[in-house]
């Protein structure tokens, strides 16, 4: 295992363990291990996903740090190092953050193709297995993370397609004035998908919303989406929508 001397010397920033790599070093090692076995196009996809993972860790994962760790991170970040998280902490921090990366960051923060969304789940599975083989992740955490990766590879592209279909439905909605609708018939909220039929979708207790069959084929019970919906002239209309979260 490698350890940067600068990190090992900075005892006021990180309680260094020179037998363990930082997150950055571990991710670099993972990519190098993939480079020798993957075609160039596939490797670029791996590199893209790992780059997004670094961004997510560096920008959001400090929120889960302990008080002592948070102080170390803040000292480096406020000194100008926006990539401090991945430089200061070890790869054991990665697994706990994968849920947020796959279920929130890839949905909310990344404008991604279906191919990239699908690749995110696949790359995360490979990364977790590699981390386990290197001794950075225990077997149970690795198993849980691999299952999450399987779900992401399947669900992220479908959720993206459903988001697009809902946006198309909004564009086709009639103009409805909130003052013309009873309070109980106007809903602005994050709602779960509770029922699905061919061409029909129920959100919470409201529905159905009429959608193309290809759209409802992508929906799953329990997924959530922020919406503005109104019951007007005998049916529910989708007026605004946010991202669908698997």
Secondary structure, DSSP 8 states (H G I E B T S, - for coil): ----HHHHH-TTT----TTS-BHHHHHHHHHHHHHTTS-HHHHHHHHHHHHHHHHHHHHHGGGGS-HHHHHHHHHHHHTT-TTHHHHHSBGGGTGGGHHHIIIIIHHHT----HHHHHHHHHHHHHHHHHHHHTTSS-HHHHHHHHHHHHHHHHHHHHHHHHHHHHHHHHHT-----GGGS-GGGEEEEEEEEEEEETTEEEETTEEEEE--HHHHTT--TT-EEEEEEEEETTEEEEEEEEEEE-
